[in-house]
Amino acid sequence: MLSLTACPEPGCDAVAETLDRFEVASTDGPLEIVKTMCVHRHWFLLPAHWVVVSLGSEPQRTIRARGTDG
């Protein structure tokens, strides 16, 4: 299933695809990680809660800059 989002790269307004989702262990329990890549070939491995704009059926949310808490 194709899952689209906004590119997390600051200043990039391109569409990105979610390529993979997986969990890693952490001291607070499992953390879901998402791999994204946009049409400009920016790719990121991010915590799932940082992938914040869905272009599909989910509501739109605000993009967080890399390295910010939240």
C-alpha positions as CSV (number, residue, x, y, z in Angstrom):
1,M,0.0,0.0,0.0
2,L,1.4,3.4,-1.0
3,S,1.8,5.8,1.9
4,L,2.6,9.4,1.1
5,T,3.8,12.2,3.4
6,A,5.6,15.5,3.2
7,C,9.4,15.4,3.0
8,P,10.9,16.1,6.5
9,E,13.9,18.0,4.9
10,P,13.6,21.7,6.0
11,G,12.7,23.8,3.0
12,C,11.7,20.8,0.8
13,D,8.0,20.9,-0.2
14,A,8.2,17.6,-2.1
15,V,6.0,14.5,-1.6
16,A,7.8,11.6,0.2
17,E,6.9,8.0,0.3
18,T,7.0,5.8,3.4
19,L,9.3,3.0,2.3
20,D,9.5,0.9,5.5
21,R,8.2,0.7,9.1
22,F,9.8,-1.2,11.9
23,E,10.3,-1.2,15.7
24,V,13.5,-0.9,17.7
25,A,14.0,-1.5,21.4
26,S,14.4,1.5,23.7
27,T,14.5,2.1,27.4
28,D,10.9,3.3,27.2
29,G,9.7,0.3,25.2
30,P,9.4,-0.3,21.5
31,L,9.9,2.7,19.2
32,E,8.3,2.6,15.7
33,I,10.8,3.9,13.0
34,V,9.7,5.0,9.6
35,K,11.9,5.3,6.5
36,T,10.9,8.0,4.0
37,M,12.3,9.2,0.7
38,C,11.0,12.2,-1.3
39,V,11.2,12.7,-5.1
40,H,14.4,14.8,-4.6
41,R,16.0,11.6,-3.0
42,H,16.1,13.0,0.6
43,W,15.7,10.0,2.9
44,F,15.2,9.8,6.6
45,L,14.8,7.2,9.3
46,L,12.5,8.9,11.8
47,P,10.4,8.0,14.8
48,A,6.9,7.5,13.5
49,H,5.5,10.3,15.6
50,W,7.8,12.7,13.6
51,V,6.2,11.8,10.3
52,V,3.5,14.4,10.7
53,V,1.8,15.2,7.4
54,S,-0.2,12.5,5.6
55,L,-1.4,13.2,2.1
56,G,-3.8,10.2,2.3
57,S,-6.8,9.7,4.5
58,E,-5.3,10.9,7.8
59,P,-5.7,14.5,9.0
60,Q,-3.0,17.0,8.2
61,R,-0.7,18.0,11.0
62,T,2.2,20.4,11.5
63,I,5.8,19.4,10.4
64,R,8.4,19.4,13.1
65,A,12.0,20.4,12.3
66,R,14.7,17.8,12.8
67,G,16.2,17.8,16.2
68,T,13.3,19.3,18.0
69,D,11.5,17.7,20.9
70,G,7.8,17.1,20.8
